Amino acid sequence: MREMEALAMAMEYYLLDPQNMWFAPMIRVTDGLTAAQAAWQPEGGYNSIWQIVHHLRSSHEMLLMALRGESNFQEKLGPDWQPVAFPSEREWKAEVAGMIDSCRALASVLRALPDSALDKPPAPEWPTLRESLHGHLAHTGHHSAEAAMLRQMQGLRLTAP
């Protein structure tokens, strides 16, 4: 298997595979949550699950933009970690769908790249694509665990795959 294919598969596995046996991927963490549950924030300045989903979506889109040669990521993607003022079920479902779609789009773009692209930075002043992707995978795992803990703090248990 090509290294790029393995990294694309890992990207989908970490975020989208409900059978992931190592930790709860975001697809399981978000399953069955209402907009109000997703927007809930504990005291102390912690992020909500909704904010985490938006942040992961933005992270995928930023990598996609870099791979397409675009710049000015923050200007195009807008602010990150914004509170959810008026959560609606429709907007929550759209945010989760956007996270899923951006992950799949990123995996698709990665599969089309040759392994030689891994040794080059995807954007100026970035590490190599290989280092960027490994960091992105760790970042996804970190935020999945954060979101799972927020879910459990609300008394909403996760079930095993």
Buried (B, 14 or more C-beta within 10 A) or exposed (E): EEEBBEBBBBBBBBBBBEEBEEBBBBBBBBBEBEBBBBBBBEEEEBBBBBBBBBBBBBBBBBBBBBBEEEEEBEEEBEEEEEEBEEBEEEBBEEBBEBBBEBBBBBBEBBEEBEBEBBEEBBBEEBEBBBEBBBEBBEBBBEBBEBBBBBBEEBEBEBEEE
